[in-house]
Amino acid sequence: MSQSIPLFNTTLNQGDLDSLLSNIRSTEFIAEVTSGEMPPEESGLWDTVLPVPPSSVPEGASTEALVDYAVDELDGKKWNSNAIVVADGKTSKDHSLLVVEVRKKKEKGQRIVHSLRVAPNSLIEVCSNLAVSNMSLQEYRDMCQGGPGPDVIFDAGQ
């Protein structure tokens, strides 16, 4: 993947963020896609999701403001803002991440299409598909056990 989905860290310390990235990258999805023919870190999927440097994260910003920041300031050579990922207060409790599907051509404040909490081991799969507009978050929500409730977490391993 040439462009990464931005991961905004709003609550985790650096050690917890490093641990989270390790969990994200330990997914079986990379091995499945590459057929095990290369080390995971050499695949294009390794950097599917990358943290936005802390100095760039608007402090106290709402999810909507983070989306606008991603579209207006990050979209381009390094970043793909078809989606954003947020490590927030809930991440500290259940390790899930908030994934937000974005429509860049909409006006500020109206760019959020869907959002869904995703388990770290499923994040690369979800973000890879969002990056190339292959699947929507609604499709992932529909696959969740127990139906599309507000507390649902997509986990491909379940």
MARKEKOL-207118 format. One record per residue (C-alpha): residue number from 1; x, z, y. Coordinates in nm, 3 decimals, decimal comma. Each point is the difference from the previous one (the first is absolute). Layout:
MARKEKOL-207118
<rec mise="NUM" xx="X" zz="Z" yy="Y"/>
...
//
This chain:
MARKEKOL-207118
<rec mise="1" xx="0,000" zz="0,000" yy="0,000"/>
<rec mise="2" xx="0,157" zz="-0,100" yy="0,332"/>
<rec mise="3" xx="-0,213" zz="0,224" yy="0,221"/>
<rec mise="4" xx="-0,081" zz="0,361" yy="-0,068"/>
<rec mise="5" xx="-0,326" zz="0,186" yy="0,050"/>
<rec mise="6" xx="0,067" zz="0,282" yy="0,250"/>
<rec mise="7" xx="-0,023" zz="0,358" yy="-0,123"/>
<rec mise="8" xx="-0,077" zz="0,244" yy="0,279"/>
<rec mise="9" xx="0,105" zz="0,355" yy="-0,080"/>
<rec mise="10" xx="-0,203" zz="0,244" yy="0,207"/>
<rec mise="11" xx="0,064" zz="0,327" yy="-0,187"/>
<rec mise="12" xx="0,273" zz="-0,004" yy="-0,265"/>
<rec mise="13" xx="0,354" zz="0,126" yy="0,049"/>
<rec mise="14" xx="0,283" zz="-0,240" yy="-0,090"/>
<rec mise="15" xx="0,055" zz="0,150" yy="-0,347"/>
<rec mise="16" xx="-0,369" zz="-0,033" yy="-0,088"/>
<rec mise="17" xx="-0,005" zz="-0,356" yy="0,136"/>
<rec mise="18" xx="0,304" zz="-0,094" yy="-0,211"/>
<rec mise="19" xx="-0,168" zz="0,150" yy="-0,307"/>
<rec mise="20" xx="-0,319" zz="-0,192" yy="0,077"/>
<rec mise="21" xx="0,192" zz="-0,328" yy="0,031"/>
<rec mise="22" xx="0,164" zz="0,069" yy="-0,334"/>
<rec mise="23" xx="-0,345" zz="0,050" yy="-0,156"/>
<rec mise="24" xx="-0,130" zz="-0,317" yy="0,163"/>
<rec mise="25" xx="0,291" zz="-0,205" yy="-0,135"/>
<rec mise="26" xx="-0,015" zz="0,146" yy="-0,351"/>
<rec mise="27" xx="-0,310" zz="-0,206" yy="-0,075"/>
<rec mise="28" xx="-0,024" zz="-0,209" yy="-0,317"/>
<rec mise="29" xx="-0,144" zz="-0,281" yy="0,215"/>
<rec mise="30" xx="0,347" zz="-0,119" yy="0,105"/>
<rec mise="31" xx="0,117" zz="-0,024" yy="-0,362"/>
<rec mise="32" xx="-0,320" zz="-0,185" yy="-0,098"/>
<rec mise="33" xx="0,034" zz="-0,257" yy="0,278"/>
<rec mise="34" xx="0,373" zz="-0,058" yy="-0,055"/>
<rec mise="35" xx="-0,038" zz="0,013" yy="-0,380"/>
<rec mise="36" xx="0,285" zz="0,249" yy="0,000"/>
<rec mise="37" xx="0,246" zz="-0,282" yy="0,073"/>
<rec mise="38" xx="0,162" zz="0,177" yy="0,294"/>
<rec mise="39" xx="0,050" zz="0,351" yy="0,127"/>
<rec mise="40" xx="-0,304" zz="0,113" yy="0,204"/>
<rec mise="41" xx="0,204" zz="0,047" yy="0,319"/>
<rec mise="42" xx="0,103" zz="-0,367" yy="-0,013"/>
<rec mise="43" xx="-0,356" zz="-0,124" yy="-0,018"/>
<rec mise="44" xx="-0,184" zz="-0,107" yy="0,311"/>
<rec mise="45" xx="-0,254" zz="0,273" yy="-0,072"/>
<rec mise="46" xx="0,240" zz="0,290" yy="0,058"/>
<rec mise="47" xx="-0,050" zz="-0,016" yy="0,379"/>
<rec mise="48" xx="-0,372" zz="-0,081" yy="-0,007"/>
<rec mise="49" xx="-0,062" zz="0,322" yy="0,193"/>
<rec mise="50" xx="0,259" zz="0,142" yy="0,239"/>
<rec mise="51" xx="-0,020" zz="0,296" yy="0,235"/>
<rec mise="52" xx="-0,019" zz="-0,074" yy="0,369"/>
<rec mise="53" xx="0,289" zz="0,180" yy="0,173"/>
<rec mise="54" xx="-0,123" zz="0,340" yy="0,122"/>
<rec mise="55" xx="0,098" zz="-0,079" yy="0,359"/>
<rec mise="56" xx="-0,243" zz="-0,294" yy="-0,011"/>
<rec mise="57" xx="-0,303" zz="0,192" yy="-0,126"/>
<rec mise="58" xx="-0,236" zz="0,087" yy="0,287"/>
<rec mise="59" xx="-0,037" zz="0,380" yy="-0,024"/>
<rec mise="60" xx="-0,351" zz="0,127" yy="-0,068"/>
<rec mise="61" xx="-0,138" zz="-0,354" yy="-0,022"/>
<rec mise="62" xx="-0,329" zz="-0,067" yy="-0,177"/>
<rec mise="63" xx="-0,014" zz="-0,241" yy="-0,291"/>
<rec mise="64" xx="-0,156" zz="-0,256" yy="0,234"/>
<rec mise="65" xx="0,288" zz="0,044" yy="0,247"/>
<rec mise="66" xx="0,255" zz="-0,041" yy="-0,283"/>
<rec mise="67" xx="-0,172" zz="-0,325" yy="-0,102"/>
<rec mise="68" xx="0,014" zz="-0,128" yy="0,357"/>
<rec mise="69" xx="0,365" zz="0,100" yy="0,026"/>
<rec mise="70" xx="0,082" zz="-0,181" yy="-0,326"/>
<rec mise="71" xx="-0,174" zz="-0,320" yy="0,111"/>
<rec mise="72" xx="0,124" zz="0,001" yy="0,360"/>
<rec mise="73" xx="0,353" zz="0,136" yy="-0,044"/>
<rec mise="74" xx="0,114" zz="-0,043" yy="-0,361"/>
<rec mise="75" xx="-0,155" zz="-0,320" yy="-0,132"/>
<rec mise="76" xx="0,267" zz="-0,262" yy="-0,038"/>
<rec mise="77" xx="0,331" zz="-0,052" yy="-0,175"/>
<rec mise="78" xx="0,031" zz="0,333" yy="-0,185"/>
<rec mise="79" xx="-0,360" zz="0,126" yy="-0,010"/>
<rec mise="80" xx="-0,324" zz="-0,133" yy="-0,143"/>
<rec mise="81" xx="-0,295" zz="0,169" yy="0,165"/>
<rec mise="82" xx="-0,274" zz="-0,133" yy="-0,230"/>
<rec mise="83" xx="-0,007" zz="0,367" yy="-0,098"/>
<rec mise="84" xx="0,157" zz="0,330" yy="0,092"/>
<rec mise="85" xx="0,070" zz="0,309" yy="-0,208"/>
<rec mise="86" xx="-0,030" zz="0,351" yy="0,140"/>
<rec mise="87" xx="0,155" zz="0,314" yy="-0,147"/>
<rec mise="88" xx="-0,224" zz="0,264" yy="0,155"/>
<rec mise="89" xx="-0,118" zz="0,356" yy="-0,052"/>
<rec mise="90" xx="-0,188" zz="-0,097" yy="-0,314"/>
<rec mise="91" xx="0,319" zz="-0,153" yy="-0,143"/>
<rec mise="92" xx="0,157" zz="0,346" yy="0,017"/>
<rec mise="93" xx="-0,286" zz="0,138" yy="-0,210"/>
<rec mise="94" xx="-0,074" zz="-0,267" yy="-0,264"/>
<rec mise="95" xx="0,291" zz="-0,249" yy="0,044"/>
<rec mise="96" xx="-0,243" zz="-0,288" yy="0,068"/>
<rec mise="97" xx="0,071" zz="-0,235" yy="0,289"/>
<rec mise="98" xx="-0,250" zz="-0,154" yy="0,237"/>
<rec mise="99" xx="0,011" zz="-0,380" yy="-0,015"/>
<rec mise="100" xx="-0,175" zz="-0,186" yy="0,279"/>
<rec mise="101" xx="-0,087" zz="-0,369" yy="-0,024"/>
<rec mise="102" xx="0,041" zz="-0,171" yy="0,337"/>
<rec mise="103" xx="-0,136" zz="-0,312" yy="0,169"/>
<rec mise="104" xx="0,264" zz="-0,087" yy="0,257"/>
<rec mise="105" xx="-0,212" zz="-0,249" yy="0,195"/>
<rec mise="106" xx="-0,261" zz="0,261" yy="0,094"/>
<rec mise="107" xx="0,012" zz="0,186" yy="0,330"/>
<rec mise="108" xx="0,170" zz="0,337" yy="0,032"/>
<rec mise="109" xx="-0,208" zz="0,277" yy="-0,148"/>
<rec mise="110" xx="-0,184" zz="-0,244" yy="-0,230"/>
<rec mise="111" xx="0,274" zz="-0,101" yy="-0,242"/>
<rec mise="112" xx="-0,071" zz="0,238" yy="-0,289"/>
<rec mise="113" xx="-0,180" zz="-0,181" yy="-0,283"/>
<rec mise="114" xx="0,014" zz="0,256" yy="-0,281"/>
<rec mise="115" xx="0,198" zz="0,308" yy="-0,091"/>
<rec mise="116" xx="0,070" zz="0,159" yy="-0,335"/>
<rec mise="117" xx="0,216" zz="0,281" yy="-0,129"/>
<rec mise="118" xx="0,251" zz="-0,123" yy="-0,259"/>
<rec mise="119" xx="0,221" zz="0,185" yy="-0,247"/>
<rec mise="120" xx="0,373" zz="-0,056" yy="0,062"/>
<rec mise="121" xx="0,051" zz="-0,176" yy="-0,337"/>
<rec mise="122" xx="-0,265" zz="-0,259" yy="0,098"/>
<rec mise="123" xx="0,109" zz="-0,061" yy="0,358"/>
<rec mise="124" xx="0,233" zz="-0,295" yy="-0,059"/>
<rec mise="125" xx="-0,268" zz="-0,187" yy="-0,197"/>
<rec mise="126" xx="-0,264" zz="0,056" yy="0,267"/>
<rec mise="127" xx="0,227" zz="-0,080" yy="0,295"/>
<rec mise="128" xx="0,147" zz="-0,310" yy="-0,167"/>
<rec mise="129" xx="-0,348" zz="-0,142" yy="-0,040"/>
<rec mise="130" xx="-0,106" zz="0,093" yy="0,352"/>
<rec mise="131" xx="0,316" zz="-0,153" yy="0,148"/>
<rec mise="132" xx="-0,089" zz="-0,342" yy="-0,138"/>
<rec mise="133" xx="-0,378" zz="0,044" yy="0,033"/>
<rec mise="134" xx="-0,042" zz="-0,028" yy="-0,377"/>
<rec mise="135" xx="-0,234" zz="0,299" yy="-0,035"/>
<rec mise="136" xx="-0,184" zz="0,221" yy="0,245"/>
<rec mise="137" xx="-0,022" zz="0,377" yy="0,005"/>
<rec mise="138" xx="-0,369" zz="-0,036" yy="-0,079"/>
<rec mise="139" xx="0,095" zz="-0,161" yy="-0,331"/>
<rec mise="140" xx="0,226" zz="0,295" yy="-0,079"/>
<rec mise="141" xx="-0,272" zz="0,244" yy="0,105"/>
<rec mise="142" xx="-0,241" zz="-0,172" yy="-0,238"/>
<rec mise="143" xx="0,248" zz="0,059" yy="-0,287"/>
<rec mise="144" xx="0,020" zz="0,375" yy="0,062"/>
<rec mise="145" xx="-0,142" zz="0,232" yy="-0,262"/>
<rec mise="146" xx="-0,306" zz="0,185" yy="0,120"/>
<rec mise="147" xx="-0,091" zz="-0,268" yy="0,253"/>
<rec mise="148" xx="0,083" zz="-0,046" yy="0,365"/>
<rec mise="149" xx="-0,033" zz="0,354" yy="0,139"/>
<rec mise="150" xx="0,174" zz="0,136" yy="0,310"/>
<rec mise="151" xx="0,251" zz="0,201" yy="-0,206"/>
<rec mise="152" xx="0,090" zz="-0,273" yy="-0,247"/>
<rec mise="153" xx="0,369" zz="-0,070" yy="-0,067"/>
<rec mise="154" xx="0,103" zz="-0,330" yy="-0,158"/>
<rec mise="155" xx="0,241" zz="0,059" yy="-0,287"/>
<rec mise="156" xx="0,075" zz="-0,300" yy="-0,224"/>
<rec mise="157" xx="0,139" zz="0,242" yy="-0,259"/>
<rec mise="158" xx="-0,341" zz="0,153" yy="-0,068"/>
//
